[in-house]
Amino acid sequence: MVGSTLLAALVVVLGPSDLSFVDTVSGASRTVPLPGVAAAIFVAPDGQVVVPAATEDATWLVAEGRPVERWRGRLVPLFFDEPDRAWVLLPGELTLVSYPERLPLRSYPVPGLQGVRQASTSGDGRLLGVLPTGQPAPVLWMLVPDEAQPVRAVPLPAEGRVVAVAPDTSLVAVGLAGGGVMLVAPEAPSLPALVETPGEVHALGFRPEGKTLLAGCQVGTAGVLLGLRAELRPGKPVKEQFRTPLPAPPIALVVTDAEVLALCGERVEVLGKGGRKLLRTLEAPQARGMALAPTEVKTTLPAWSDR
């Protein structure tokens, strides 16, 4: 997750076969066509958008003002606050790769890993939450690469739909099929907390400071943004902080220091006060995903002169 301390933010909205870079204040957008249908979007610390293809074994690298670059193989990166590397989940292993070279740096065995429904990482990359596919029962895997036993399995009461990891590694949240959020502290994986929600959770996101969890829920044909205190303390139930009605179930959330952006159908709802107040609405026709573009790009590559 890349945070923004400005009231304005630039988000990348995934369409059927294009990307749009949208200013969240003015609504101005610039669209880049893609070579085909995309499976998802991931914004790298240097501002480029990594786009795994949906129907071919390829990945596209998109940057404004430059031709789309094509990589062989489908890359699904989990970026964190080191700009020159990312985590990649492969069959049976977790691999740290360099960016943008994609060279393997370290690998950790993850026995039984066949596929991944969704995954998330903390801000420093020390903790990952993974919803694996092909398992006999619903489960969350917490991966802690630097420990002797890097895989911690947490049984789930229902299939996990979405997962999010707090930026400070304090908590992992899982949205469950049928409704509810499971909260797990890495230090006590055997003592999770189940929180009721007004409907099934389609999107999750933590505030940058990690103390508030935002859950985008479906309620009938509409949606609700639920704010929860993201702490597990003995004898203290998780407290609901607010509910904000939305016109449609949010399929993606982007959280900055100043705003919360919810992709609801073909609209992006821009909310202030931590998600409590609707500020404005942006059009997003046929949108299928959304990610935050960094306001200040990070890279370890030297700024060579063009001369």
Backbone torsions as a table, in degrees:
resi	resn	phi	psi	omega
1	MET	NA	136.2	178.5
2	VAL	-116.4	121.5	-176.4
3	GLY	-90.3	164.4	178.2
4	SER	-132.5	134.8	177.8
5	THR	-101.0	7.7	-179.8
6	LEU	-101.6	155.6	175.1
7	LEU	-69.0	-30.6	176.8
8	ALA	-89.9	147.8	176.4
9	ALA	-144.7	157.3	176.5
10	LEU	-113.1	121.3	178.8
11	VAL	-113.4	151.5	176.7
12	VAL	-106.0	122.2	-178.0
13	VAL	-110.1	127.2	-179.8
14	LEU	-88.9	123.7	174.7
15	GLY	-102.3	-170.9	-178.3
16	PRO	-58.0	-40.9	178.8
17	SER	-150.6	38.0	178.5
18	ASP	-158.2	167.4	173.2
19	LEU	-119.7	142.2	174.6
20	SER	-122.1	130.0	175.1
21	PHE	-96.3	114.0	-169.1
22	VAL	-117.8	127.8	172.3
23	ASP	-79.4	123.5	-172.7
24	THR	-76.3	-10.2	177.2
25	VAL	-95.3	-53.7	-176.6
26	SER	-83.8	-23.6	-174.9
27	GLY	81.8	-1.9	179.3
28	ALA	-63.6	139.6	-177.5
29	SER	-137.4	152.6	175.0
30	ARG	-129.8	129.4	-172.6
31	THR	-109.4	136.5	178.1
32	VAL	-118.5	120.0	177.5
33	PRO	-70.9	147.5	177.5
34	LEU	-105.5	157.6	179.3
35	PRO	-69.4	-13.6	-178.0
36	GLY	-171.2	-160.5	-178.3
37	VAL	-83.8	133.6	-178.2
38	ALA	-95.8	148.0	175.9
39	ALA	-87.3	-33.3	-176.5
40	ALA	-170.0	176.8	175.8
41	ILE	-135.1	144.3	177.7
42	PHE	-138.4	125.4	-178.9
43	VAL	-94.9	122.8	179.8
44	ALA	-79.3	159.5	179.0
45	PRO	-59.4	-24.0	178.3
46	ASP	-85.6	7.0	175.8
47	GLY	91.8	-10.4	178.1
48	GLN	-77.9	152.1	-177.8
49	VAL	-105.7	122.9	178.4
50	VAL	-94.9	122.6	-171.8
51	VAL	-125.3	100.0	173.4
52	PRO	-69.3	135.1	-178.9
53	ALA	-74.4	151.4	-178.6
54	ALA	-88.2	-31.2	-170.8
55	THR	-119.6	5.4	176.6
56	GLU	-145.7	161.0	-178.0
57	ASP	-83.9	74.2	-175.3
58	ALA	-153.7	160.2	175.5
59	THR	-133.3	137.4	178.1
60	TRP	-107.4	139.5	176.4
61	LEU	-109.7	119.4	-171.6
62	VAL	-117.9	129.9	173.4
63	ALA	-138.8	140.8	-178.8
64	GLU	-61.0	136.5	176.0
65	GLY	80.1	6.8	179.6
66	ARG	-131.3	152.0	176.2
67	PRO	-62.1	148.9	177.5
68	VAL	-67.5	127.9	179.3
69	GLU	-94.8	139.8	-178.7
70	ARG	-110.3	128.0	173.9
71	TRP	-106.6	144.7	172.4
72	ARG	-74.7	141.4	179.6
73	GLY	88.5	151.2	-179.4
74	ARG	-95.7	113.3	-177.8
75	LEU	-105.0	127.2	175.1
76	VAL	-119.5	92.1	-173.2
77	PRO	-90.3	147.3	170.9
78	LEU	-112.5	99.1	-178.0
79	PHE	-80.8	151.6	172.5
80	PHE	-139.2	-159.3	-167.6
81	ASP	-82.3	6.3	169.8
82	GLU	-97.9	112.3	-167.8
83	PRO	-69.9	-12.4	-174.9
84	ASP	-106.9	19.1	179.9
85	ARG	-156.6	164.3	179.7
86	ALA	-155.6	156.0	173.2
87	TRP	-87.5	143.7	175.3
88	VAL	-134.5	130.9	177.6
89	LEU	-95.9	122.9	-179.8
90	LEU	-121.1	163.7	177.7
91	PRO	-54.2	116.0	176.1
92	GLY	81.7	2.7	-178.1
93	GLU	-159.4	157.4	171.2
94	LEU	-110.3	127.0	-174.5
95	THR	-124.6	135.4	172.6
96	LEU	-94.0	123.2	-178.0
97	VAL	-118.6	153.6	174.8
98	SER	-78.8	152.5	176.4
99	TYR	-127.0	133.1	6.9
100	PRO	-93.6	7.0	-174.0
101	GLU	-70.5	-26.9	-179.0
102	ARG	65.6	33.8	177.1
103	LEU	-88.9	132.8	178.9
104	PRO	-66.8	130.3	180.0
105	LEU	-104.8	-45.2	177.3
106	ARG	-148.7	151.4	177.1
107	SER	-133.0	146.5	178.5
108	TYR	-129.4	130.1	179.9
109	PRO	-68.9	137.6	173.8
110	VAL	-127.7	85.0	-174.8
111	PRO	-57.1	136.3	177.1
112	GLY	85.7	-3.3	-180.0
113	LEU	-74.4	112.9	178.6
114	GLN	-104.9	-47.7	180.0
115	GLY	-151.9	172.1	-175.3
116	VAL	-132.3	127.5	173.6
117	ARG	-76.6	-48.0	177.8
118	GLN	-160.2	154.2	178.6
119	ALA	-147.4	158.5	-179.6
120	SER	-148.9	158.1	179.7
121	THR	-134.1	156.1	176.0
122	SER	-73.9	171.1	-178.2
123	GLY	-62.5	-33.2	-179.0
124	ASP	-96.1	-0.7	177.6
125	GLY	78.1	8.5	-176.9
126	ARG	-85.2	-12.3	-178.2
127	LEU	-140.7	132.2	175.9
128	LEU	-123.6	142.9	171.4
129	GLY	-110.1	128.5	-174.0
130	VAL	-130.1	132.9	170.4
131	LEU	-104.4	99.4	-176.2
132	PRO	-81.1	154.5	173.5
133	THR	-101.8	166.1	176.3
134	GLY	74.6	21.3	-180.0
135	GLN	-99.1	152.1	-178.0
136	PRO	-68.0	-22.4	-179.5
137	ALA	-146.2	155.3	179.2
138	PRO	-59.2	134.5	-175.7
139	VAL	-153.7	149.0	169.0
140	LEU	-107.7	132.2	171.8
141	TRP	-105.9	122.4	170.1
142	MET	-98.5	122.9	-178.5
143	LEU	-106.3	124.4	178.0
144	VAL	-121.9	89.0	-167.8
145	PRO	-57.5	-32.8	-172.5
146	ASP	-85.3	0.7	-179.4
147	GLU	-98.5	161.3	-177.2
148	ALA	-62.8	-37.1	174.9
149	GLN	-111.2	91.2	-170.4
150	PRO	-74.1	-14.4	-176.0
151	VAL	-110.2	124.6	174.3
152	ARG	-118.9	117.9	-178.1
153	ALA	-95.3	131.0	179.2
154	VAL	-122.6	112.7	177.5
155	PRO	-61.6	143.0	178.7
156	LEU	-113.3	146.1	179.7
157	PRO	-74.3	-14.8	177.5
158	ALA	-154.1	169.1	-178.4
159	GLU	-61.7	135.2	176.8
160	GLY	-79.6	132.2	179.3
161	ARG	-98.6	-43.4	-178.0
162	VAL	-139.6	155.4	179.9
163	VAL	-140.1	146.3	176.0
164	ALA	-143.9	143.9	178.3
165	VAL	-114.1	133.3	178.1
166	ALA	-61.6	141.7	-178.8
167	PRO	-55.0	-31.4	-176.8
168	ASP	-95.3	13.6	178.7
169	THR	68.9	9.8	-173.4
170	SER	-77.1	-19.2	-170.4
171	LEU	-157.8	148.6	169.6
172	VAL	-121.6	134.2	-179.3
173	ALA	-118.6	138.2	178.6
174	VAL	-128.0	124.9	172.0
175	GLY	-84.6	128.9	-171.7
176	LEU	-101.3	149.0	174.5
177	ALA	-61.3	133.6	-179.2
178	GLY	88.8	-12.5	179.0
179	GLY	119.3	153.8	179.7
180	GLY	104.3	151.9	176.4
181	VAL	-125.7	129.4	173.9
182	MET	-96.6	127.3	177.8
183	LEU	-110.4	130.9	-176.6
184	VAL	-132.2	129.9	173.1
185	ALA	-92.5	131.1	-179.0
186	PRO	-57.0	-31.0	-178.9
187	GLU	-74.8	-19.3	-178.3
188	ALA	-139.4	65.9	-176.6
189	PRO	-64.7	-19.3	179.7
190	SER	-84.6	-0.4	-178.7
191	LEU	-125.4	61.3	179.4
192	PRO	-75.9	166.2	176.0
193	ALA	-121.1	134.8	177.4
194	LEU	-103.9	125.0	-177.4
195	VAL	-113.7	128.5	177.2
196	GLU	-72.3	147.1	177.5
197	THR	-129.5	159.3	-178.5
198	PRO	-71.8	-7.3	178.7
199	GLY	-173.7	-177.4	179.4
200	GLU	-66.3	139.3	-176.9
201	VAL	-88.4	125.2	179.8
202	HIS	-104.2	-19.2	-177.6
203	ALA	-153.2	146.5	178.9
204	LEU	-133.4	151.2	174.2
205	GLY	-163.9	142.9	176.2
206	PHE	-97.9	145.4	168.7
207	ARG	-63.3	151.3	-176.3
208	PRO	-54.9	-32.1	-179.9
209	GLU	-79.5	-9.3	173.5
210	GLY	83.1	4.6	-175.0
211	LYS	-98.6	-6.4	179.0
212	THR	-130.7	130.2	174.9
213	LEU	-103.8	132.9	177.7
214	LEU	-108.9	130.2	-179.1
215	ALA	-124.7	123.1	176.5
216	GLY	-92.2	115.3	-172.0
217	CYS	-114.6	153.4	172.5
218	GLN	-96.8	129.5	176.5
219	VAL	-129.8	99.5	-172.7
220	GLY	65.3	-128.1	175.8
221	THR	-93.9	-3.1	-178.9
222	ALA	-104.7	-171.2	-178.7
223	GLY	-138.8	167.0	176.6
224	VAL	-140.4	136.6	169.9
225	LEU	-98.3	117.0	-176.4
226	LEU	-103.9	130.1	175.7
227	GLY	-105.1	126.1	-178.1
228	LEU	-124.7	142.4	172.1
229	ARG	-68.8	119.2	-172.5
230	ALA	-92.9	66.8	177.2
231	GLU	-143.3	141.9	172.7
232	LEU	-113.8	112.1	-179.8
233	ARG	-128.1	137.9	-178.8
234	PRO	-55.2	129.8	177.8
235	GLY	76.9	1.4	-178.6
236	LYS	-119.1	108.1	178.1
237	PRO	-66.9	153.5	177.8
238	VAL	-65.7	129.5	-173.5
239	LYS	-98.5	131.3	171.9
240	GLU	-77.0	130.4	-177.4
241	GLN	-97.5	-37.4	-179.8
242	PHE	-166.0	164.1	170.4
243	ARG	-132.5	127.4	178.1
244	THR	-117.3	120.4	179.8
245	PRO	-68.4	144.5	178.3
246	LEU	-128.4	152.7	-175.3
247	PRO	-71.7	-20.2	-179.0
248	ALA	-153.5	160.5	178.7
249	PRO	-61.7	128.9	179.3
250	PRO	-76.5	128.3	179.1
251	ILE	-96.3	-9.0	177.5
252	ALA	-155.0	145.7	175.2
253	LEU	-125.2	138.9	170.8
254	VAL	-123.5	126.9	-174.8
255	VAL	-119.0	124.2	174.6
256	THR	-116.7	178.9	176.6
257	ASP	-62.4	-32.2	-172.5
258	ALA	-102.0	-31.2	-170.0
259	GLU	-139.7	163.9	169.7
260	VAL	-122.6	129.3	179.8
261	LEU	-111.9	128.3	-179.3
262	ALA	-120.5	122.8	177.0
263	LEU	-86.7	107.9	-175.4
264	CYS	-119.5	103.0	-177.4
265	GLY	63.0	-120.2	-179.7
266	GLU	-106.5	29.0	179.8
267	ARG	-137.4	147.9	170.5
268	VAL	-106.7	116.2	177.5
269	GLU	-90.3	121.3	-179.8
270	VAL	-99.2	118.6	-174.3
271	LEU	-117.9	140.2	175.3
272	GLY	-107.4	-173.9	-178.4
273	LYS	52.2	44.7	176.9
274	GLY	71.1	12.7	-178.8
275	GLY	111.8	2.6	-174.7
276	ARG	-87.4	-22.4	-170.8
277	LYS	-132.6	129.7	176.2
278	LEU	-74.2	125.2	179.3
279	LEU	-97.9	-44.7	-178.1
280	ARG	-166.8	168.0	-179.6
281	THR	-125.8	136.6	178.7
282	LEU	-117.4	142.6	178.7
283	GLU	-77.6	140.0	178.9
284	ALA	-145.2	72.9	-175.0
285	PRO	-60.1	131.5	175.6
286	GLN	56.9	29.7	-178.5
287	ALA	-69.3	143.0	-178.9
288	ARG	-125.8	-7.3	-179.4
289	GLY	-172.7	167.5	-176.6
290	MET	-156.2	145.2	176.6
291	ALA	-148.5	159.3	-179.0
292	LEU	-92.4	130.4	173.8
293	ALA	-88.9	137.8	-178.4
294	PRO	-68.1	142.3	175.8
295	THR	-77.7	-26.4	174.8
296	GLU	-127.8	114.2	-176.6
297	VAL	-74.2	149.5	179.4
298	LYS	-121.9	135.3	177.0
299	THR	-157.9	151.2	174.7
300	THR	-97.6	-0.3	179.1
301	LEU	-76.2	138.8	179.8
302	PRO	-70.3	147.1	178.5
303	ALA	-84.0	80.1	-177.5
304	TRP	-67.2	146.3	175.9
305	SER	-72.9	149.4	176.7
306	ASP	-78.3	-9.1	-177.8
307	ARG	-79.7	NA	NA
